[in-house]
Amino acid sequence: MEVGNGGAGPSYGLYDVEKAFRLDAMESREGPLNFYTTPFPHTADWNPPLETQPENYGDGHWITGSMVRAEFGCGAFHRLALNGEVWFDDRCADGGIVRERDFSEWYMTWLDQPHRSGSGVIAEAHAQPRGEREVEA
């Protein structure tokens, strides 16, 4: 699968590479090279309960090894990990970082069902109160 530089896509559309670099540079204290070369830290959904969230819950080191691909809205983003998986970063609403799908499946789902915002599972879970969220693995 080949993807162009930004344009139509899930949620508010795909960011072009330059905008993704600018947004990710704001997340990185060590600079973009280290941000992208440091492995993505998650292999499973990560959402610690409010009372046990680390003080650095919103820091960029929780999303290293990934590139922002699209904005969901309200400060939440779809991120492409360098292993090809798309993850939903909803730390802004204490929703953690949740695996969506591999990129091809994530994008093709949006093409087949654009009204579902490319990530129907996440969009539906995002609308549920915390503690009632169920996310497919």
C-alpha positions in Angstrom: 0.0 0.0 0.0 1.3 3.5 -0.9 0.0 6.6 0.8 0.5 10.1 -0.3 1.7 13.1 1.7 -1.4 14.0 3.8 -4.9 14.5 2.5 -8.2 12.7 2.9 -8.3 10.2 5.8 -9.9 9.3 9.1 -11.1 11.9 11.5 -9.8 15.3 10.3 -7.7 13.7 7.5 -4.0 12.7 7.3 -1.4 15.2 8.2 1.3 15.8 5.7 4.8 14.7 6.8 6.0 18.3 7.5 3.1 19.0 9.8 3.6 15.6 11.5 7.3 16.5 12.1 6.4 19.9 13.6 3.8 18.4 15.9 6.1 15.5 17.0 9.0 18.0 17.5 6.9 19.6 20.2 6.6 16.2 22.0 10.3 15.5 22.0 12.9 17.0 24.4 15.7 15.2 22.7 14.9 16.2 19.2 13.0 14.5 16.4 15.8 12.0 15.5 15.8 10.4 19.0 12.0 10.6 19.2 11.6 8.5 16.1 14.5 6.1 16.7 13.4 5.3 20.2 11.2 2.2 20.1 7.4 2.7 20.7 6.9 1.7 24.3 3.6 -0.1 24.1 2.6 -3.6 23.0 -0.8 -3.5 24.7 -3.3 -0.8 25.5 -2.0 1.5 28.2 -4.3 3.5 30.4 -3.5 3.6 34.1 -6.3 4.6 36.5 -6.4 8.3 37.3 -5.2 7.8 40.9 -2.1 5.9 39.7 -1.2 7.9 36.6 2.4 8.9 36.6 3.1 12.6 36.9 4.6 12.5 33.4 1.5 10.9 31.9 1.3 13.6 29.1 5.0 13.5 28.3 6.2 12.6 24.8 8.3 9.6 25.9 5.0 7.6 26.0 4.7 8.0 22.2 8.3 7.7 21.0 8.8 5.6 17.9 5.5 6.8 16.4 4.4 9.6 14.1 1.2 11.6 14.5 -1.0 10.8 11.4 -4.4 12.4 12.1 -6.3 14.5 14.7 -9.4 12.9 16.2 -10.4 16.1 17.9 -10.3 17.5 21.4 -6.6 16.9 21.7 -6.7 13.2 20.7 -4.6 11.8 17.9 -4.1 8.7 15.7 -0.4 7.8 15.8 1.5 5.4 13.4 4.0 3.4 15.3 7.1 2.5 13.2 6.0 -1.2 13.4 2.9 -0.3 11.2 0.3 -0.2 13.9 -2.0 2.7 14.5 -2.5 3.8 18.1 -5.1 6.2 19.5 -3.5 8.7 21.9 -6.3 10.0 24.1 -4.2 11.0 27.1 -5.8 14.5 26.9 -9.0 13.0 28.2 -7.3 10.4 30.4 -8.1 7.7 27.8 -4.5 6.4 27.5 -2.9 5.0 24.4 -4.9 2.3 22.7 -4.0 0.1 19.7 -6.4 0.5 16.8 -5.3 -1.6 13.9 -2.4 -2.0 11.5 -2.2 1.0 9.1 -3.6 -0.7 6.1 -6.6 -2.1 7.9 -7.2 1.3 9.7 -7.1 3.2 6.5 -9.1 0.7 4.4 -11.8 0.7 7.1 -12.1 4.4 6.7 -12.4 4.0 2.9 -15.1 1.4 3.3 -17.0 3.3 6.1 -15.9 7.0 6.1 -18.9 8.0 8.3 -17.3 5.9 11.1 -14.3 8.3 11.2 -11.8 5.5 10.3 -11.9 4.1 13.7 -15.4 3.2 14.7 -14.3 1.2 17.7 -12.3 4.1 19.1 -14.9 6.7 18.2 -17.6 4.8 20.0 -15.3 4.1 23.0 -14.3 7.8 23.2 -18.0 8.7 23.6 -18.5 6.3 26.6 -17.7 7.4 30.2 -14.4 6.3 31.6 -14.6 2.8 33.1 -17.2 1.7 30.6 -14.9 1.7 27.6 -14.4 -1.5 25.7 -11.8 -1.6 23.0 -11.1 -4.4 20.5 -7.6 -5.7 20.6 
